[in-house]
Amino acid sequence: MVSRLRRNYEEDPQPRKLGHMYCFAYNDRNEPRVVVGPDFLFSIAQVVLANLVTVAVTLVPAIRTSNWIVLICGVVILTFENICFGLTVCVN
């Protein structure tokens, strides 16, 4: 078992896929800097769905009725949510 793992490492010290995770941007010690887990499609779908719902339920009616306070609050909340999502993805 160990010899097979060593042989695989010697053949490809920077594999694109380790188990169910995708690895990118290796450093000089062959450690991946960016690792994308198996649930990344769910996370992307979740943030897209949250953006669509927020735009459809809050922003579009606020624009139609010229309710600028609701529009500004909706944009601020949506921006905050997207920034938090981006920071979570970058930290993990």
C-alpha positions in Angstrom: 0.0 0.0 0.0 2.7 2.5 1.0 4.8 1.7 -2.0 1.8 2.3 -4.3 1.2 5.7 -2.7 4.9 6.6 -3.0 4.9 5.5 -6.7 1.8 7.6 -7.4 3.4 10.6 -5.7 6.6 10.2 -7.6 4.7 9.9 -10.9 2.6 13.0 -10.2 3.6 15.1 -7.2 1.0 17.8 -8.0 -2.2 15.9 -8.9 -5.3 17.9 -9.9 -7.5 15.6 -7.9 -7.0 14.1 -4.4 -9.9 11.9 -3.5 -13.0 14.0 -4.0 -11.1 17.3 -3.8 -9.6 19.4 -6.6 -6.2 20.9 -5.9 -4.6 24.0 -7.6 -1.7 26.4 -7.2 0.9 24.2 -5.5 3.8 25.8 -3.6 7.4 24.7 -3.8 6.8 21.9 -1.2 4.1 20.4 -3.4 1.3 21.5 -1.0 -1.8 22.8 -2.7 -2.7 26.4 -1.9 -6.3 26.1 -3.3 -8.4 23.1 -2.5 -12.0 22.9 -3.8 -14.1 20.3 -2.0 -16.9 18.1 -3.3 -19.7 20.4 -2.2 -18.6 23.5 -4.2 -21.5 23.2 -6.6 -24.0 23.4 -3.8 -22.3 26.5 -2.4 -22.4 28.2 -5.8 -26.0 27.3 -6.3 -26.9 28.5 -2.9 -25.4 32.0 -3.4 -26.9 32.3 -6.8 -30.3 31.4 -5.5 -30.0 33.8 -2.6 -29.1 36.6 -5.0 -32.0 35.8 -7.3 -34.5 35.7 -4.5 -33.2 39.0 -3.0 -33.3 40.7 -6.4 -36.8 39.4 -7.3 -38.4 39.9 -3.9 -36.7 43.1 -2.7 -34.9 45.1 -5.3 -37.3 44.9 -8.3 -40.4 45.9 -6.3 -38.4 48.7 -4.6 -37.3 50.1 -8.0 -40.9 49.9 -9.4 -42.4 51.8 -6.4 -39.4 54.2 -6.1 -38.9 53.1 -2.5 -35.2 54.1 -2.2 -34.8 53.2 1.5 -35.7 49.6 0.8 -33.6 49.5 -2.3 -30.5 50.8 -0.5 -31.1 48.4 2.4 -31.5 45.5 0.0 -28.3 46.4 -1.9 -26.4 46.7 1.3 -27.6 43.4 2.7 -27.0 41.6 -0.7 -23.5 43.1 -0.9 -22.7 42.1 2.7 -23.9 38.5 2.0 -21.8 38.2 -1.1 -18.7 39.6 0.7 -19.2 37.2 3.6 -19.6 34.3 1.2 -16.4 35.3 -0.7 -14.5 35.6 2.6 -15.7 32.2 3.7 -14.7 30.6 0.5 -11.3 32.2 0.5 -10.6 31.3 4.2 -11.6 27.7 3.7 
